[in-house]
Amino acid sequence: MKDKDLLFKDSQKNRSYVVKRIRKGVKEASLEYKVLKNNGEKALVRVLLHTGRTHQIRVQFASRKTPLTGDIKYGSRDRTTGDIALHSCAISFYHPVTKEKLSFVSCPEMNDYPWNTFGDVLNA
């Protein structure tokens, strides 16, 4: 799925909001996502960012009534851990001087909640 929204960042509250129209301080935010597994209560989702707005993934998912597990700031009611279930598993970019492509991969801790509920998908 592809999603585009207009986001407004409120620096005083350190919070971003989806808004309906362009005005001062509003920027377009775009991402794609694919549900890898849905266990009925939670879903494991792969997200590809096209823009990098403040709290973008958190805000765009919360605006669709699907806040990230543990993200109390944006509406999650799951207080099982003190962490937000958001993990960057891969990132690539070009070194600004050498122009060499750098890539990094990192998996979440498989024994930690909520990742342990999706082990069969994450181990694949």
Secondary structure as a PSIPRED ss2 file (coil, helix, strand):
# PSIPRED VFORMAT (PSIPRED V4.0)

   1 M C   1.000  0.000  0.000
   2 K E   0.000  0.000  1.000
   3 D E   0.000  0.000  1.000
   4 K E   0.000  0.000  1.000
   5 D E   0.000  0.000  1.000
   6 L E   0.000  0.000  1.000
   7 L E   0.000  0.000  1.000
   8 F E   0.000  0.000  1.000
   9 K E   0.000  0.000  1.000
  10 D E   0.000  0.000  1.000
  11 S C   1.000  0.000  0.000
  12 Q C   1.000  0.000  0.000
  13 K C   1.000  0.000  0.000
  14 N C   1.000  0.000  0.000
  15 R E   0.000  0.000  1.000
  16 S E   0.000  0.000  1.000
  17 Y E   0.000  0.000  1.000
  18 V E   0.000  0.000  1.000
  19 V E   0.000  0.000  1.000
  20 K C   1.000  0.000  0.000
  21 R C   1.000  0.000  0.000
  22 I C   1.000  0.000  0.000
  23 R C   1.000  0.000  0.000
  24 K C   1.000  0.000  0.000
  25 G C   1.000  0.000  0.000
  26 V E   0.000  0.000  1.000
  27 K E   0.000  0.000  1.000
  28 E E   0.000  0.000  1.000
  29 A E   0.000  0.000  1.000
  30 S E   0.000  0.000  1.000
  31 L E   0.000  0.000  1.000
  32 E E   0.000  0.000  1.000
  33 Y E   0.000  0.000  1.000
  34 K E   0.000  0.000  1.000
  35 V E   0.000  0.000  1.000
  36 L E   0.000  0.000  1.000
  37 K E   0.000  0.000  1.000
  38 N E   0.000  0.000  1.000
  39 N C   1.000  0.000  0.000
  40 G C   1.000  0.000  0.000
  41 E C   1.000  0.000  0.000
  42 K C   1.000  0.000  0.000
  43 A E   0.000  0.000  1.000
  44 L E   0.000  0.000  1.000
  45 V E   0.000  0.000  1.000
  46 R E   0.000  0.000  1.000
  47 V E   0.000  0.000  1.000
  48 L E   0.000  0.000  1.000
  49 L E   0.000  0.000  1.000
  50 H C   1.000  0.000  0.000
  51 T C   1.000  0.000  0.000
  52 G C   1.000  0.000  0.000
  53 R C   1.000  0.000  0.000
  54 T C   1.000  0.000  0.000
  55 H C   1.000  0.000  0.000
  56 Q H   0.000  1.000  0.000
  57 I H   0.000  1.000  0.000
  58 R H   0.000  1.000  0.000
  59 V H   0.000  1.000  0.000
  60 Q H   0.000  1.000  0.000
  61 F H   0.000  1.000  0.000
  62 A H   0.000  1.000  0.000
  63 S C   1.000  0.000  0.000
  64 R C   1.000  0.000  0.000
  65 K C   1.000  0.000  0.000
  66 T C   1.000  0.000  0.000
  67 P C   1.000  0.000  0.000
  68 L C   1.000  0.000  0.000
  69 T C   1.000  0.000  0.000
  70 G C   1.000  0.000  0.000
  71 D C   1.000  0.000  0.000
  72 I H   0.000  1.000  0.000
  73 K H   0.000  1.000  0.000
  74 Y H   0.000  1.000  0.000
  75 G C   1.000  0.000  0.000
  76 S C   1.000  0.000  0.000
  77 R C   1.000  0.000  0.000
  78 D C   1.000  0.000  0.000
  79 R C   1.000  0.000  0.000
  80 T C   1.000  0.000  0.000
  81 T C   1.000  0.000  0.000
  82 G C   1.000  0.000  0.000
  83 D C   1.000  0.000  0.000
  84 I C   1.000  0.000  0.000
  85 A C   1.000  0.000  0.000
  86 L C   1.000  0.000  0.000
  87 H C   1.000  0.000  0.000
  88 S C   1.000  0.000  0.000
  89 C C   1.000  0.000  0.000
  90 A E   0.000  0.000  1.000
  91 I E   0.000  0.000  1.000
  92 S E   0.000  0.000  1.000
  93 F E   0.000  0.000  1.000
  94 Y E   0.000  0.000  1.000
  95 H C   1.000  0.000  0.000
  96 P C   1.000  0.000  0.000
  97 V C   1.000  0.000  0.000
  98 T C   1.000  0.000  0.000
  99 K C   1.000  0.000  0.000
 100 E C   1.000  0.000  0.000
 101 K E   0.000  0.000  1.000
 102 L E   0.000  0.000  1.000
 103 S E   0.000  0.000  1.000
 104 F E   0.000  0.000  1.000
 105 V E   0.000  0.000  1.000
 106 S C   1.000  0.000  0.000
 107 C C   1.000  0.000  0.000
 108 P C   1.000  0.000  0.000
 109 E C   1.000  0.000  0.000
 110 M C   1.000  0.000  0.000
 111 N C   1.000  0.000  0.000
 112 D C   1.000  0.000  0.000
 113 Y C   1.000  0.000  0.000
 114 P C   1.000  0.000  0.000
 115 W H   0.000  1.000  0.000
 116 N H   0.000  1.000  0.000
 117 T H   0.000  1.000  0.000
 118 F H   0.000  1.000  0.000
 119 G H   0.000  1.000  0.000
 120 D H   0.000  1.000  0.000
 121 V H   0.000  1.000  0.000
 122 L H   0.000  1.000  0.000
 123 N C   1.000  0.000  0.000
 124 A C   1.000  0.000  0.000
